[in-house]
Amino acid sequence: MSTTTGADIANVLWKALQNVAVENNDSTDEKITVNVSKIDDKQEFTVTKAEIVDFVTDQMHKFDGSNGIYYCSDHVEYTVIAREKYRPSLAPFVWPEEIPFTEQHKYKYSLSQISLGLFFDFLKDITLDTNFIVQNIFNNSFYMGIFNNSGRSIDLFDKEVNLYNIVDSLLQRSVKQYLMAIKIEPVDDNEKNKIAVNIKKYKKMAESAMFSVNLSNFHGFSLRYLEHPLVTITDSSNMKRINGNRMTAPHMVYNHDMLEIYTAGNWHDDPLVQFINYYQVAEYLFNYVPNELLFKKVQEKIANPKFSYTDKSDVLELSHLIAEMNRKNDKEVNSLKMVLNQYVTYDDLKKSLSDELISYYRDEIPYFLKDISQPNQIKFSINNLQSSDKVYVKMARRLYAVRNCLVHNKEGENHFNSLIDDESLKKEVPLMKVIAETVIIKYGTTI
């Protein structure tokens, strides 16, 4: 049930504007004037309380929500929340402008703070007069003046002077900076008219765009989808200055379940959680890949013109083939090996793993697997991946052994103790992570 109305939001927004109002005869209970800065230009902007009420009401009605995504007349917004990699704090989105993706064609992608209409809509779920976060949103509006001489001016940078940009600039460096969205705008106007009916497609595209941001480690961000991110925020700290790669607009869409599992792993610092989630991405195909292989083998057999369903030896040979393949598929390590063999190549691993890690996987094993009976069977050389199928077997055995050690704690078997084994496990995570990313990408489809 909503606890806040548009009128409530307009009232607290009016108070925030009063905090930066110019003290002159135009400033009354119903009309105020504020200083606005645009690069080297300074202006005054006058607004009435009635205009603020109408503005908030209009913005709150711009967006509709469907299938976990929000949309208006010309674009969609997929709400995400960011954190800095390897730190438990949230990362603010500090840029005043939207950050566009590269290589855009039919759709314009960007990463930015959420639109005001969506921001106001989220505020409906919070009690404004008692929530300390919301008080920070409106009462600390003086923060906007620290970049100019007056300390009492709203800095628009190079944006047009209008009510939307003034209100957005007033709020964007408060808690709103933590509320982010991946925005997708169709280039074609006819496509914009069909946003509502194609919303499931846009959700897939937005999920893929989020994956692209996480893949590029853009400015150290790790993004996670949240339908109502304002409710989630409880703490924050300034973002570290990390130079990230450029974000590229996705040309593919990916499996929803696999993306959610991958994102959960990418969101956490705990190497145990990371490894298990990345492993589960590959595990998602443990039935699909063996079944596809079985289908192709059986199809080849029965399509052969020399095969006869009335010939007892032919039918028995086919049944033995099916039984033998099913027997092998019963072992999870074999399914993992098939997934690796199907999707992961030498180039995939060589491009993503350091020479130090490649040498480590060849020469060493995790400390918590020190009691394994055949340690050489889980050491493998990525450089031999192109010439020997046995490398996939050893890689699968290693990953499966690590996975079992993390999820089982049986007497007489290898044990994982997070207090002493975390550093050893962290060396296994990059391998499992690049495998998860590779599987997601190669299992995806082009847009």
Secondary structure, DSSP 8 states (H G I E B T S, - for coil): -----HHHHHHHHHHHHHHTB--STT-SSSEEEEEEEETTEEEEEEEEHHHHHHHHHHHHTS-EEETTEEE-SS-EEEEEEEEETTSSSB-----SS-EE-BS-SSEEEEEEE--HHHHHHHHTTS-TTT-HHHHHHHHTGGGGGTTSSSSSEEE-TTS--SHHHHHHHHHTTTGGGG-EEEEEEESSHHHHTTTTTTHHHHHHHHHHHHHHHHHHTGGGEEEEE-SSHHHH---------------B--SEE--HHHHHHHHHHHH---HHHHHHHHHHHHHTTTTHHHHHHHHHHHHHHHHSTT--TT-HHHHHHHHHHHHHHHHHHTSHHHHHHHHHHHH--HHHHHHHS-HHHHHHHHH---GGGTT-S-GGGG---GGGTTT-THHHHHHHHHHHHHHHHHH---TTS----HHHHHHHHHTTHHHHHHHHHHHHHHHSEE-
